[in-house]
Amino acid sequence: MRLKSHNYTPITAIDVFSGGGGLTVGLKRAGFKVVSAIEIDDHAFATYKTNHPDVQAFKQDVMTIEGVSLHQPAQSIFLQVARHVKDFAA
């Protein structure tokens, strides 16, 4: 028996405070299309770019980024914002 193929447009995601890109991995596996990421930390940004060369990543403070830089035409946008884990680690 053949399963029907469903045509769908993936939900576009932007990963803010992206770190090394762990959540981006999960979003991609769940079917999201991650188009942008923002990370200010040098090491985390380098790791993110290594892990996700296909995503447009910005190495800057989120308070300085302009929405037009992140704009991607899409029907739906999922904006993920997560605080850095290192703030809570012992």
PDB file with SEQRES, HELIX, SHEET and CRYST1 records, atoms N, CA, C and O in Angstrom:
SEQRES   1 A   90  MET ARG LEU LYS SER HIS ASN TYR THR PRO ILE THR ALA          
SEQRES   2 A   90  ILE ASP VAL PHE SER GLY GLY GLY GLY LEU THR VAL GLY          
SEQRES   3 A   90  LEU LYS ARG ALA GLY PHE LYS VAL VAL SER ALA ILE GLU          
SEQRES   4 A   90  ILE ASP ASP HIS ALA PHE ALA THR TYR LYS THR ASN HIS          
SEQRES   5 A   90  PRO ASP VAL GLN ALA PHE LYS GLN ASP VAL MET THR ILE          
SEQRES   6 A   90  GLU GLY VAL SER LEU HIS GLN PRO ALA GLN SER ILE PHE          
SEQRES   7 A   90  LEU GLN VAL ALA ARG HIS VAL LYS ASP PHE ALA ALA              
HELIX    1 AA1 GLY A   22  ARG A   29  1                                   8    
HELIX    2 AA2 ASP A   42  ASN A   51  1                                  10    
HELIX    3 AA3 VAL A   62  THR A   64  5                                   3    
HELIX    4 AA4 GLY A   67  LEU A   70  1                                   4    
HELIX    5 AA5 VAL A   85  ASP A   87  5                                   3    
SHEET    1 AA1 4 GLN A  56  PHE A  58  0                                        
SHEET    2 AA1 4 LYS A  33  ILE A  38  1                                        
SHEET    3 AA1 4 THR A  12  VAL A  16  1                                        
SHEET    4 AA1 4 ILE A  77  VAL A  81  1                                        
CRYST1    1.000    1.000    1.000  90.00  90.00  90.00 P 1           1          
ATOM      1  N   MET A   1       0.837  -1.173   0.000  1.00  0.00           N  
ATOM      2  CA  MET A   1       0.000   0.000   0.000  1.00  0.00           C  
ATOM      3  C   MET A   1       0.889   1.245   0.000  1.00  0.00           C  
ATOM      4  O   MET A   1       1.853   1.337   0.761  1.00  0.00           O  
ATOM      5  N   ARG A   2       0.556   2.170  -0.842  1.00  0.00           N  
ATOM      6  CA  ARG A   2       1.298   3.426  -0.943  1.00  0.00           C  
ATOM      7  C   ARG A   2       0.646   4.514  -0.120  1.00  0.00           C  
ATOM      8  O   ARG A   2      -0.572   4.690  -0.160  1.00  0.00           O  
ATOM      9  N   LEU A   3       1.454   5.239   0.622  1.00  0.00           N  
ATOM     10  CA  LEU A   3       0.936   6.372   1.382  1.00  0.00           C  
ATOM     11  C   LEU A   3       0.843   7.582   0.485  1.00  0.00           C  
ATOM     12  O   LEU A   3       1.691   7.790  -0.383  1.00  0.00           O  
ATOM     13  N   LYS A   4      -0.179   8.376   0.691  1.00  0.00           N  
ATOM     14  CA  LYS A   4      -0.325   9.608  -0.087  1.00  0.00           C  
ATOM     15  C   LYS A   4       0.724  10.611   0.322  1.00  0.00           C  
ATOM     16  O   LYS A   4       1.021  10.774   1.505  1.00  0.00           O  
ATOM     17  N   SER A   5       1.274  11.274  -0.654  1.00  0.00           N  
ATOM     18  CA  SER A   5       2.227  12.348  -0.389  1.00  0.00           C  
ATOM     19  C   SER A   5       1.440  13.638  -0.192  1.00  0.00           C  
ATOM     20  O   SER A   5       0.600  13.997  -1.017  1.00  0.00           O  
ATOM     21  N   HIS A   6       1.714  14.317   0.888  1.00  0.00           N  
ATOM     22  CA  HIS A   6       1.032  15.580   1.163  1.00  0.00           C  
ATOM     23  C   HIS A   6       1.940  16.739   0.772  1.00  0.00           C  
ATOM     24  O   HIS A   6       3.104  16.796   1.167  1.00  0.00           O  
ATOM     25  N   ASN A   7       1.398  17.639   0.007  1.00  0.00           N  
ATOM     26  CA  ASN A   7       2.134  18.850  -0.337  1.00  0.00           C  
ATOM     27  C   ASN A   7       1.843  19.891   0.727  1.00  0.00           C  
ATOM     28  O   ASN A   7       0.685  20.225   0.981  1.00  0.00           O  
ATOM     29  N   TYR A   8       2.879  20.395   1.337  1.00  0.00           N  
ATOM     30  CA  TYR A   8       2.708  21.418   2.350  1.00  0.00           C  
ATOM     31  C   TYR A   8       3.870  22.390   2.268  1.00  0.00           C  
ATOM     32  O   TYR A   8       4.950  22.060   1.777  1.00  0.00           O  
ATOM     33  N   THR A   9       3.627  23.574   2.751  1.00  0.00           N  
ATOM     34  CA  THR A   9       4.680  24.576   2.841  1.00  0.00           C  
ATOM     35  C   THR A   9       5.184  24.553   4.279  1.00  0.00           C  
ATOM     36  O   THR A   9       4.413  24.788   5.209  1.00  0.00           O  
ATOM     37  N   PRO A  10       6.479  24.270   4.467  1.00  0.00           N  
ATOM     38  CA  PRO A  10       6.974  24.227   5.849  1.00  0.00           C  
ATOM     39  C   PRO A  10       6.873  25.595   6.520  1.00  0.00           C  
ATOM     40  O   PRO A  10       6.969  26.635   5.869  1.00  0.00           O  
ATOM     41  N   ILE A  11       6.679  25.567   7.825  1.00  0.00           N  
ATOM     42  CA  ILE A  11       6.644  26.808   8.595  1.00  0.00           C  
ATOM     43  C   ILE A  11       8.066  27.343   8.691  1.00  0.00           C  
ATOM     44  O   ILE A  11       8.996  26.600   9.003  1.00  0.00           O  
ATOM     45  N   THR A  12       8.229  28.621   8.425  1.00  0.00           N  
ATOM     46  CA  THR A  12       9.521  29.280   8.487  1.00  0.00           C  
ATOM     47  C   THR A  12       9.847  29.604   9.941  1.00  0.00           C  
ATOM     48  O   THR A  12       8.987  30.076  10.685  1.00  0.00           O  
ATOM     49  N   ALA A  13      11.094  29.347  10.344  1.00  0.00           N  
ATOM     50  CA  ALA A  13      11.511  29.602  11.724  1.00  0.00           C  
ATOM     51  C   ALA A  13      12.733  30.505  11.763  1.00  0.00           C  
ATOM     52  O   ALA A  13      13.584  30.462  10.874  1.00  0.00           O  
ATOM     53  N   ILE A  14      12.807  31.320  12.805  1.00  0.00           N  
ATOM     54  CA  ILE A  14      13.965  32.162  13.095  1.00  0.00           C  
ATOM     55  C   ILE A  14      14.421  31.807  14.503  1.00  0.00           C  
ATOM     56  O   ILE A  14      13.633  31.866  15.447  1.00  0.00           O  
ATOM     57  N   ASP A  15      15.681  31.441  14.647  1.00  0.00           N  
ATOM     58  CA  ASP A  15      16.228  31.009  15.934  1.00  0.00           C  
ATOM     59  C   ASP A  15      17.022  32.164  16.554  1.00  0.00           C  
ATOM     60  O   ASP A  15      18.087  32.532  16.059  1.00  0.00           O  
ATOM     61  N   VAL A  16      16.491  32.725  17.636  1.00  0.00           N  
ATOM     62  CA  VAL A  16      17.115  33.856  18.327  1.00  0.00           C  
ATOM     63  C   VAL A  16      17.824  33.334  19.568  1.00  0.00           C  
ATOM     64  O   VAL A  16      17.297  32.459  20.255  1.00  0.00           O  
ATOM     65  N   PHE A  17      19.019  33.859  19.868  1.00  0.00           N  
ATOM     66  CA  PHE A  17      19.894  33.314  20.913  1.00  0.00           C  
ATOM     67  C   PHE A  17      20.174  31.852  20.565  1.00  0.00           C  
ATOM     68  O   PHE A  17      19.966  30.956  21.382  1.00  0.00           O  
ATOM     69  N   SER A  18      20.640  31.633  19.359  1.00  0.00           N  
ATOM     70  CA  SER A  18      20.709  30.290  18.767  1.00  0.00           C  
ATOM     71  C   SER A  18      21.760  29.371  19.350  1.00  0.00           C  
ATOM     72  O   SER A  18      21.670  28.155  19.181  1.00  0.00           O  
ATOM     73  N   GLY A  19      22.762  29.921  20.038  1.00  0.00           N  
ATOM     74  CA  GLY A  19      23.813  29.055  20.572  1.00  0.00           C  
ATOM     75  C   GLY A  19      24.482  28.274  19.460  1.00  0.00           C  
ATOM     76  O   GLY A  19      24.726  28.807  18.378  1.00  0.00           O  
ATOM     77  N   GLY A  20      24.780  27.007  19.725  1.00  0.00           N  
ATOM     78  CA  GLY A  20      25.423  26.156  18.724  1.00  0.00           C  
ATOM     79  C   GLY A  20      24.462  25.551  17.722  1.00  0.00           C  
ATOM     80  O   GLY A  20      24.887  24.897  16.770  1.00  0.00           O  
ATOM     81  N   GLY A  21      23.158  25.764  17.928  1.00  0.00           N  
ATOM     82  CA  GLY A  21      22.180  25.315  16.941  1.00  0.00           C  
ATOM     83  C   GLY A  21      21.427  24.047  17.280  1.00  0.00           C  
ATOM     84  O   GLY A  21      20.846  23.417  16.396  1.00  0.00           O  
ATOM     85  N   GLY A  22      21.425  23.663  18.543  1.00  0.00           N  
ATOM     86  CA  GLY A  22      20.712  22.447  18.934  1.00  0.00           C  
ATOM     87  C   GLY A  22      19.225  22.509  18.649  1.00  0.00           C  
ATOM     88  O   GLY A  22      18.651  21.539  18.155  1.00  0.00           O  
ATOM     89  N   LEU A  23      18.593  23.628  18.949  1.00  0.00           N  
ATOM     90  CA  LEU A  23      17.165  23.743  18.679  1.00  0.00           C  
ATOM     91  C   LEU A  23      16.894  23.771  17.177  1.00  0.00           C  
ATOM     92  O   LEU A  23      15.877  23.249  16.719  1.00  0.00           O  
ATOM     93  N   THR A  24      17.793  24.374  16.415  1.00  0.00           N  
ATOM     94  CA  THR A  24      17.628  24.378  14.967  1.00  0.00           C  
ATOM     95  C   THR A  24      17.592  22.953  14.429  1.00  0.00           C  
ATOM     96  O   THR A  24      16.827  22.660  13.511  1.00  0.00           O  
ATOM     97  N   VAL A  25      18.408  22.065  14.989  1.00  0.00           N  
ATOM     98  CA  VAL A  25      18.383  20.659  14.582  1.00  0.00           C  
ATOM     99  C   VAL A  25      16.984  20.085  14.796  1.00  0.00           C  
ATOM    100  O   VAL A  25      16.421  19.447  13.907  1.00  0.00           O  
ATOM    101  N   GLY A  26      16.431  20.322  15.986  1.00  0.00           N  
ATOM    102  CA  GLY A  26      15.097  19.817  16.289  1.00  0.00           C  
ATOM    103  C   GLY A  26      14.026  20.408  15.392  1.00  0.00           C  
ATOM    104  O   GLY A  26      13.130  19.698  14.936  1.00  0.00           O  
ATOM    105  N   LEU A  27      14.116  21.719  15.136  1.00  0.00           N  
ATOM    106  CA  LEU A  27      13.140  22.363  14.259  1.00  0.00           C  
ATOM    107  C   LEU A  27      13.194  21.777  12.856  1.00  0.00           C  
ATOM    108  O   LEU A  27      12.156  21.505  12.253  1.00  0.00           O  
ATOM    109  N   LYS A  28      14.397  21.582  12.336  1.00  0.00           N  
ATOM    110  CA  LYS A  28      14.542  20.998  11.000  1.00  0.00           C  
ATOM    111  C   LYS A  28      13.970  19.585  10.958  1.00  0.00           C  
ATOM    112  O   LYS A  28      13.269  19.223  10.013  1.00  0.00           O  
ATOM    113  N   ARG A  29      14.267  18.788  11.979  1.00  0.00           N  
ATOM    114  CA  ARG A  29      13.748  17.416  12.028  1.00  0.00           C  
ATOM    115  C   ARG A  29      12.225  17.387  12.133  1.00  0.00           C  
ATOM    116  O   ARG A  29      11.584  16.435  11.687  1.00  0.00           O  
ATOM    117  N   ALA A  30      11.652  18.434  12.724  1.00  0.00           N  
ATOM    118  CA  ALA A  30      10.199  18.520  12.862  1.00  0.00           C  
ATOM    119  C   ALA A  30       9.540  19.077  11.599  1.00  0.00           C  
ATOM    120  O   ALA A  30       8.314  19.163  11.530  1.00  0.00           O  
ATOM    121  N   GLY A  31      10.339  19.452  10.606  1.00  0.00           N  
ATOM    122  CA  GLY A  31       9.784  19.912   9.346  1.00  0.00           C  
ATOM    123  C   GLY A  31       9.773  21.414   9.146  1.00  0.00           C  
ATOM    124  O   GLY A  31       9.261  21.897   8.136  1.00  0.00           O  
ATOM    125  N   PHE A  32      10.330  22.166  10.091  1.00  0.00           N  
ATOM    126  CA  PHE A  32      10.418  23.613   9.929  1.00  0.00           C  
ATOM    127  C   PHE A  32      11.542  23.958   8.958  1.00  0.00           C  
ATOM    128  O   PHE A  32      12.482  23.183   8.778  1.00  0.00           O  
ATOM    129  N   LYS A  33      11.436  25.122   8.339  1.00  0.00           N  
ATOM    130  CA  LYS A  33      12.517  25.647   7.505  1.00  0.00           C  
ATOM    131  C   LYS A  33      13.136  26.810   8.279  1.00  0.00           C  
ATOM    132  O   LYS A  33      12.556  27.893   8.351  1.00  0.00           O  
ATOM    133  N   VAL A  34      14.313  26.582   8.855  1.00  0.00           N  
ATOM    134  CA  VAL A  34      14.994  27.622   9.629  1.00  0.00           C  
ATOM    135  C   VAL A  34      15.750  28.509   8.645  1.00  0.00           C  
ATOM    136  O   VAL A  34      16.655  28.048   7.949  1.00  0.00           O  
ATOM    137  N   VAL A  35      15.372  29.780   8.593  1.00  0.00           N  
ATOM    138  CA  VAL A  35      15.953  30.685   7.606  1.00  0.00           C  
ATOM    139  C   VAL A  35      16.946  31.678   8.189  1.00  0.00           C  
ATOM    140  O   VAL A  35      17.802  32.192   7.470  1.00  0.00           O  
ATOM    141  N   SER A  36      16.842  31.953   9.491  1.00  0.00           N  
ATOM    142  CA  SER A  36      17.726  32.928  10.116  1.00  0.00           C  
ATOM    143  C   SER A  36      18.023  32.534  11.552  1.00  0.00           C  
ATOM    144  O   SER A  36      17.239  31.846  12.205  1.00  0.00           O  
ATOM    145  N   ALA A  37      19.179  32.987  12.026  1.00  0.00           N  
ATOM    146  CA  ALA A  37      19.566  32.771  13.417  1.00  0.00           C  
ATOM    147  C   ALA A  37      20.353  33.982  13.887  1.00  0.00           C  
ATOM    148  O   ALA A  37      21.029  34.642  13.098  1.00  0.00           O  
ATOM    149  N   ILE A  38      20.259  34.268  15.184  1.00  0.00           N  
ATOM    150  CA  ILE A  38      20.993  35.390  15.771  1.00  0.00           C  
ATOM    151  C   ILE A  38      21.733  34.885  16.999  1.00  0.00           C  
ATOM    152  O   ILE A  38      21.144  34.263  17.883  1.00  0.00           O  
ATOM    153  N   GLU A  39      23.028  35.160  17.042  1.00  0.00           N  
ATOM    154  CA  GLU A  39      23.862  34.760  18.183  1.00  0.00           C  
ATOM    155  C   GLU A  39      24.993  35.768  18.305  1.00  0.00           C  
ATOM    156  O   GLU A  39      25.602  36.134  17.300  1.00  0.00           O  
ATOM    157  N   ILE A  40      25.284  36.224  19.518  1.00  0.00           N  
ATOM    158  CA  ILE A  40      26.324  37.228  19.724  1.00  0.00           C  
ATOM    159  C   ILE A  40      27.660  36.628  20.158  1.00  0.00           C  
ATOM    160  O   ILE A  40      28.713  37.215  19.908  1.00  0.00           O  
ATOM    161  N   ASP A  41      27.626  35.466  20.804  1.00  0.00           N  
ATOM    162  CA  ASP A  41      28.848  34.852  21.323  1.00  0.00           C  
ATOM    163  C   ASP A  41      29.715  34.301  20.185  1.00  0.00           C  
ATOM    164  O   ASP A  41      29.224  33.580  19.317  1.00  0.00           O  
ATOM    165  N   ASP A  42      30.998  34.645  20.197  1.00  0.00           N  
ATOM    166  CA  ASP A  42      31.917  34.235  19.119  1.00  0.00           C  
ATOM    167  C   ASP A  42      31.963  32.727  18.915  1.00  0.00           C  
ATOM    168  O   ASP A  42      31.824  32.242  17.792  1.00  0.00           O  
ATOM    169  N   HIS A  43      32.158  31.991  20.000  1.00  0.00           N  
ATOM    170  CA  HIS A  43      32.308  30.532  19.889  1.00  0.00           C  
ATOM    171  C   HIS A  43      30.998  29.868  19.491  1.00  0.00           C  
ATOM    172  O   HIS A  43      30.988  28.968  18.651  1.00  0.00           O  
ATOM    173  N   ALA A  44      29.901  30.301  20.084  1.00  0.00           N  
ATOM    174  CA  ALA A  44      28.600  29.732  19.738  1.00  0.00           C  
ATOM    175  C   ALA A  44      28.249  30.024  18.280  1.00  0.00           C  
ATOM    176  O   ALA A  44      27.720  29.160  17.582  1.00  0.00           O  
ATOM    177  N   PHE A  45      28.543  31.240  17.820  1.00  0.00           N  
ATOM    178  CA  PHE A  45      28.263  31.602  16.436  1.00  0.00           C  
ATOM    179  C   PHE A  45      29.072  30.738  15.469  1.00  0.00           C  
ATOM    180  O   PHE A  45      28.536  30.257  14.470  1.00  0.00           O  
ATOM    181  N   ALA A  46      30.351  30.540  15.759  1.00  0.00           N  
ATOM    182  CA  ALA A  46      31.201  29.700  14.895  1.00  0.00           C  
ATOM    183  C   ALA A  46      30.673  28.269  14.857  1.00  0.00           C  
ATOM    184  O   ALA A  46      30.667  27.633  13.803  1.00  0.00           O  
ATOM    185  N   THR A  47      30.233  27.766  16.004  1.00  0.00           N  
ATOM    186  CA  THR A  47      29.671  26.415  16.057  1.00  0.00           C  
ATOM    187  C   THR A  47      28.384  26.344  15.250  1.00  0.00           C  
ATOM    188  O   THR A  47      28.161  25.385  14.511  1.00  0.00           O  
ATOM    189  N   TYR A  48      27.539  27.356  15.389  1.00  0.00           N  
ATOM    190  CA  TYR A  48      26.280  27.389  14.646  1.00  0.00           C  
ATOM    191  C   TYR A  48      26.549  27.353  13.146  1.00  0.00           C  
ATOM    192  O   TYR A  48      25.934  26.568  12.425  1.00  0.00           O  
ATOM    193  N   LYS A  49      27.458  28.192  12.675  1.00  0.00           N  
ATOM    194  CA  LYS A  49      27.756  28.255  11.237  1.00  0.00           C  
ATOM    195  C   LYS A  49      28.324  26.932  10.728  1.00  0.00           C  
ATOM    196  O   LYS A  49      28.059  26.541   9.591  1.00  0.00           O  
ATOM    197  N   THR A  50      29.100  26.245  11.557  1.00  0.00           N  
ATOM    198  CA  THR A  50      29.624  24.929  11.168  1.00  0.00           C  
ATOM    199  C   THR A  50      28.485  23.921  11.071  1.00  0.00           C  
ATOM    200  O   THR A  50      28.431  23.122  10.136  1.00  0.00           O  
ATOM    201  N   ASN A  51      27.582  23.963  12.037  1.00  0.00           N  
ATOM    202  CA  ASN A  51      26.475  23.004  12.073  1.00  0.00           C  
ATOM    203  C   ASN A  51      25.373  23.297  11.063  1.00  0.00           C  
ATOM    204  O   ASN A  51      24.690  22.381  10.606  1.00  0.00           O  
ATOM    205  N   HIS A  52      25.195  24.574  10.711  1.00  0.00           N  
ATOM    206  CA  HIS A  52      24.071  24.975   9.850  1.00  0.00           C  
ATOM    207  C   HIS A  52      24.520  25.990   8.793  1.00  0.00           C  
ATOM    208  O   HIS A  52      24.095  27.145   8.829  1.00  0.00           O  
ATOM    209  N   PRO A  53      25.369  25.572   7.860  1.00  0.00           N  
ATOM    210  CA  PRO A  53      25.842  26.519   6.846  1.00  0.00           C  
ATOM    211  C   PRO A  53      24.736  27.025   5.919  1.00  0.00           C  
ATOM    212  O   PRO A  53      24.920  28.021   5.218  1.00  0.00           O  
ATOM    213  N   ASP A  54      23.604  26.351   5.914  1.00  0.00           N  
ATOM    214  CA  ASP A  54      22.494  26.725   5.040  1.00  0.00           C  
ATOM    215  C   ASP A  54      21.611  27.831   5.622  1.00  0.00           C  
ATOM    216  O   ASP A  54      20.743  28.360   4.929  1.00  0.00           O  
ATOM    217  N   VAL A  55      21.829  28.179   6.887  1.00  0.00           N  
ATOM    218  CA  VAL A  55      20.995  29.183   7.562  1.00  0.00           C  
ATOM    219  C   VAL A  55      21.728  30.528   7.573  1.00  0.00           C  
ATOM    220  O   VAL A  55      22.922  30.591   7.864  1.00  0.00           O  
ATOM    221  N   GLN A  56      21.002  31.594   7.253  1.00  0.00           N  
ATOM    222  CA  GLN A  56      21.575  32.936   7.317  1.00  0.00           C  
ATOM    223  C   GLN A  56      21.696  33.319   8.788  1.00  0.00           C  
ATOM    224  O   GLN A  56      20.690  33.548   9.459  1.00  0.00           O  
ATOM    225  N   ALA A  57      22.922  33.388   9.284  1.00  0.00           N  
ATOM    226  CA  ALA A  57      23.142  33.681  10.703  1.00  0.00           C  
ATOM    227  C   ALA A  57      23.752  35.066  10.869  1.00  0.00           C  
ATOM    228  O   ALA A  57      24.586  35.498  10.074  1.00  0.00           O  
ATOM    229  N   PHE A  58      23.315  35.750  11.924  1.00  0.00           N  
ATOM    230  CA  PHE A  58      23.792  37.092  12.230  1.00  0.00           C  
ATOM    231  C   PHE A  58      24.530  37.042  13.561  1.00  0.00           C  
ATOM    232  O   PHE A  58      23.982  36.576  14.559  1.00  0.00           O  
ATOM    233  N   LYS A  59      25.773  37.521  13.579  1.00  0.00           N  
ATOM    234  CA  LYS A  59      26.550  37.589  14.814  1.00  0.00           C  
ATOM    235  C   LYS A  59      26.445  39.016  15.339  1.00  0.00           C  
ATOM    236  O   LYS A  59      27.284  39.870  15.053  1.00  0.00           O  
ATOM    237  N   GLN A  60      25.397  39.243  16.108  1.00  0.00           N  
ATOM    238  CA  GLN A  60      25.202  40.573  16.662  1.00  0.00           C  
ATOM    239  C   GLN A  60      24.175  40.525  17.794  1.00  0.00           C  
ATOM    240  O   GLN A  60      23.489  39.524  17.999  1.00  0.00           O  
ATOM    241  N   ASP A  61      24.097  41.619  18.506  1.00  0.00           N  
ATOM    242  CA  ASP A  61      23.141  41.778  19.590  1.00  0.00           C  
ATOM    243  C   ASP A  61      21.731  41.819  19.002  1.00  0.00           C  
ATOM    244  O   ASP A  61      21.496  42.507  18.009  1.00  0.00           O  
ATOM    245  N   VAL A  62      20.800  41.093  19.603  1.00  0.00           N  
ATOM    246  CA  VAL A  62      19.435  41.074  19.089  1.00  0.00           C  
ATOM    247  C   VAL A  62      18.777  42.453  19.135  1.00  0.00           C  
ATOM    248  O   VAL A  62      17.836  42.717  18.387  1.00  0.00           O  
ATOM    249  N   MET A  63      19.264  43.324  20.006  1.00  0.00           N  
ATOM    250  CA  MET A  63      18.690  44.661  20.103  1.00  0.00           C  
ATOM    251  C   MET A  63      19.075  45.542  18.917  1.00  0.00           C  
ATOM    252  O   MET A  63      18.484  46.603  18.713  1.00  0.00           O  
ATOM    253  N   THR A  64      20.064  45.106  18.134  1.00  0.00           N  
ATOM    254  CA  THR A  64      20.533  45.932  17.022  1.00  0.00           C  
ATOM    255  C   THR A  64      20.097  45.405  15.660  1.00  0.00           C  
ATOM    256  O   THR A  64      20.329  46.064  14.647  1.00  0.00           O  
ATOM    257  N   ILE A  65      19.485  44.255  15.616  1.00  0.00           N  
ATOM    258  CA  ILE A  65      19.108  43.684  14.318  1.00  0.00           C  
ATOM    259  C   ILE A  65      17.802  44.304  13.834  1.00  0.00           C  
ATOM    260  O   ILE A  65      16.908  44.593  14.629  1.00  0.00           O  
ATOM    261  N   GLU A  66      17.704  44.500  12.545  1.00  0.00           N  
ATOM    262  CA  GLU A  66      16.505  45.081  11.965  1.00  0.00           C  
ATOM    263  C   GLU A  66      15.668  43.984  11.330  1.00  0.00           C  
ATOM    264  O   GLU A  66      16.196  43.064  10.706  1.00  0.00           O  
ATOM    265  N   GLY A  67      14.372  44.092  11.494  1.00  0.00           N  
ATOM    266  CA  GLY A  67      13.460  43.088  10.968  1.00  0.00           C  
ATOM    267  C   GLY A  67      13.614  42.839   9.492  1.00  0.00           C  
ATOM    268  O   GLY A  67      13.416  41.716   9.028  1.00  0.00           O  
ATOM    269  N   VAL A  68      13.965  43.870   8.740  1.00  0.00           N  
ATOM    270  CA  VAL A  68      14.110  43.701   7.295  1.00  0.00           C  
ATOM    271  C   VAL A  68      15.243  42.722   6.965  1.00  0.00           C  
ATOM    272  O   VAL A  68      15.202  42.061   5.928  1.00  0.00           O  
ATOM    273  N   SER A  69      16.243  42.624   7.829  1.00  0.00           N  
ATOM    274  CA  SER A  69      17.334  41.682   7.621  1.00  0.00           C  
ATOM    275  C   SER A  69      16.848  40.245   7.712  1.00  0.00           C  
ATOM    276  O   SER A  69      17.387  39.357   7.052  1.00  0.00           O  
ATOM    277  N   LEU A  70      15.834  40.021   8.525  1.00  0.00           N  
ATOM    278  CA  LEU A  70      15.318  38.682   8.759  1.00  0.00           C  
ATOM    279  C   LEU A  70      14.161  38.314   7.848  1.00  0.00           C  
ATOM    280  O   LEU A  70      13.735  37.159   7.816  1.00  0.00           O  
ATOM    281  N   HIS A  71      13.654  39.280   7.115  1.00  0.00           N  
ATOM    282  CA  HIS A  71      12.439  39.059   6.337  1.00  0.00           C  
ATOM    283  C   HIS A  71      12.615  37.966   5.299  1.00  0.00           C  
ATOM    284  O   HIS A  71      13.532  37.997   4.478  1.00  0.00           O  
ATOM    285  N   GLN A  72      11.732  37.025   5.358  1.00  0.00           N  
ATOM    286  CA  GLN A  72      11.645  35.969   4.368  1.00  0.00           C  
ATOM    287  C   GLN A  72      10.168  35.828   4.022  1.00  0.00           C  
ATOM    288  O   GLN A  72       9.332  35.726   4.920  1.00  0.00           O  
ATOM    289  N   PRO A  73       9.835  35.821   2.733  1.00  0.00           N  
ATOM    290  CA  PRO A  73       8.419  35.635   2.407  1.00  0.00           C  
ATOM    291  C   PRO A  73       7.961  34.251   2.864  1.00  0.00           C  
ATOM    292  O   PRO A  73       8.568  33.240   2.512  1.00  0.00           O  
ATOM    293  N   ALA A  74       6.906  34.216   3.635  1.00  0.00           N  
ATOM    294  CA  ALA A  74       6.397  32.944   4.150  1.00  0.00           C  
ATOM    295  C   ALA A  74       4.945  33.113   4.575  1.00  0.00           C  
ATOM    296  O   ALA A  74       4.487  34.218   4.868  1.00  0.00           O  
ATOM    297  N   GLN A  75       4.247  32.010   4.600  1.00  0.00           N  
ATOM    298  CA  GLN A  75       2.870  32.055   5.071  1.00  0.00           C  
ATOM    299  C   GLN A  75       2.839  32.127   6.592  1.00  0.00           C  
ATOM    300  O   GLN A  75       2.014  32.840   7.163  1.00  0.00           O  
ATOM    301  N   SER A  76       3.724  31.400   7.245  1.00  0.00           N  
ATOM    302  CA  SER A  76       3.762  31.354   8.704  1.00  0.00           C  
ATOM    303  C   SER A  76       5.199  31.507   9.176  1.00  0.00           C  
ATOM    304  O   SER A  76       6.124  31.009   8.533  1.00  0.00           O  
ATOM    305  N   ILE A  77       5.387  32.184  10.280  1.00  0.00           N  
ATOM    306  CA  ILE A  77       6.728  32.329  10.852  1.00  0.00           C  
ATOM    307  C   ILE A  77       6.678  31.895  12.309  1.00  0.00           C  
ATOM    308  O   ILE A  77       5.791  32.296  13.062  1.00  0.00           O  
ATOM    309  N   PHE A  78       7.638  31.075  12.689  1.00  0.00           N  
ATOM    310  CA  PHE A  78       7.806  30.641  14.069  1.00  0.00           C  
ATOM    311  C   PHE A  78       9.067  31.312  14.582  1.00  0.00           C  
ATOM    312  O   PHE A  78      10.149  31.090  14.038  1.00  0.00           O  
ATOM    313  N   LEU A  79       8.949  32.120  15.610  1.00  0.00           N  
ATOM    314  CA  LEU A  79      10.089  32.823  16.183  1.00  0.00           C  
ATOM    315  C   LEU A  79      10.437  32.170  17.503  1.00  0.00           C  
ATOM    316  O   LEU A  79       9.630  32.184  18.432  1.00  0.00           O  
ATOM    317  N   GLN A  80      11.617  31.600  17.603  1.00  0.00           N  
ATOM    318  CA  GLN A  80      12.071  30.902  18.796  1.00  0.00           C  
ATOM    319  C   GLN A  80      13.059  31.774  19.526  1.00  0.00           C  
ATOM    320  O   GLN A  80      14.051  32.215  18.945  1.00  0.00           O  
ATOM    321  N   VAL A  81      12.803  32.026  20.788  1.00  0.00           N  
ATOM    322  CA  VAL A  81      13.714  32.819  21.608  1.00  0.00           C  
ATOM    323  C   VAL A  81      13.978  32.039  22.895  1.00  0.00           C  
ATOM    324  O   VAL A  81      13.048  31.740  23.643  1.00  0.00           O  
ATOM    325  N   ALA A  82      15.230  31.714  23.150  1.00  0.00           N  
ATOM    326  CA  ALA A  82      15.575  30.957  24.357  1.00  0.00           C  
ATOM    327  C   ALA A  82      16.765  31.611  25.042  1.00  0.00           C  
ATOM    328  O   ALA A  82      17.724  32.027  24.394  1.00  0.00           O  
ATOM    329  N   ARG A  83      16.685  31.691  26.339  1.00  0.00           N  
ATOM    330  CA  ARG A  83      17.778  32.261  27.128  1.00  0.00           C  
ATOM    331  C   ARG A  83      18.959  31.299  27.130  1.00  0.00           C  
ATOM    332  O   ARG A  83      18.778  30.082  27.088  1.00  0.00           O  
ATOM    333  N   HIS A  84      20.153  31.845  27.179  1.00  0.00           N  
ATOM    334  CA  HIS A  84      21.366  31.028  27.206  1.00  0.00           C  
ATOM    335  C   HIS A  84      21.383  30.117  28.421  1.00  0.00           C  
ATOM    336  O   HIS A  84      21.095  30.552  29.537  1.00  0.00           O  
ATOM    337  N   VAL A  85      21.714  28.876  28.205  1.00  0.00           N  
ATOM    338  CA  VAL A  85      21.783  27.890  29.278  1.00  0.00           C  
ATOM    339  C   VAL A  85      22.917  28.224  30.246  1.00  0.00           C  
ATOM    340  O   VAL A  85      22.816  27.953  31.443  1.00  0.00           O  
ATOM    341  N   LYS A  86      23.990  28.809  29.730  1.00  0.00           N  
ATOM    342  CA  LYS A  86      25.143  29.080  30.590  1.00  0.00           C  
ATOM    343  C   LYS A  86      24.792  30.022  31.743  1.00  0.00           C  
ATOM    344  O   LYS A  86      25.493  30.051  32.754  1.00  0.00           O  
ATOM    345  N   ASP A  87      23.718  30.787  31.595  1.00  0.00           N  
ATOM    346  CA  ASP A  87      23.277  31.675  32.679  1.00  0.00           C  
ATOM    347  C   ASP A  87      22.779  30.874  33.882  1.00  0.00           C  
ATOM    348  O   ASP A  87      22.756  31.378  35.004  1.00  0.00           O  
ATOM    349  N   PHE A  88      22.382  29.624  33.641  1.00  0.00           N  
ATOM    350  CA  PHE A  88      21.823  28.794  34.701  1.00  0.00           C  
ATOM    351  C   PHE A  88      22.727  27.663  35.122  1.00  0.00           C  
ATOM    352  O   PHE A  88      22.441  26.977  36.103  1.00  0.00           O  
ATOM    353  N   ALA A  89      23.812  27.452  34.402  1.00  0.00           N  
ATOM    354  CA  ALA A  89      24.716  26.337  34.697  1.00  0.00           C  
ATOM    355  C   ALA A  89      25.627  26.673  35.881  1.00  0.00           C  
ATOM    356  O   ALA A  89      26.011  27.822  36.097  1.00  0.00           O  
ATOM    357  N   ALA A  90      25.950  25.643  36.621  1.00  0.00           N  
ATOM    358  CA  ALA A  90      26.830  25.856  37.781  1.00  0.00           C  
ATOM    359  C   ALA A  90      28.277  25.703  37.381  1.00  0.00           C  
ATOM    360  O   ALA A  90      29.168  25.845  38.219  1.00  0.00           O  
TER     361      ALA A  90                                                      
END                                                                             
